[in-house]
């Protein structure tokens, strides 16, 4: 990850820390970072195994969001890599985001 990408993520993290807990404010931040909701949408494959996360495209990067508390554990312990960036709401219950 280059310096510019690191700084972009730091800025996003600061904005998320002060944002309302509303879907609108989080979506606005994601859009400002290059999230493309159309690229994130994928057709349902009924034969594919259920993953413990939903995947979203964020520019050339991917965001994985845990589906439940059990899925959060599986996402964090089984799928995430040491170099991945981990996000979680401070002081509240919520999805793990990798």
Buried (B, 14 or more C-beta within 10 A) or exposed (E): EEEEEEEBBEEBEEBBEEBEEEEEBBEBBBEEBEBEEEEBEEEEEEEEEEEBBEEBBBEEBEBBBBBEEEBBEBBBEEBBEEEEEEBBEEEEEBBBBB
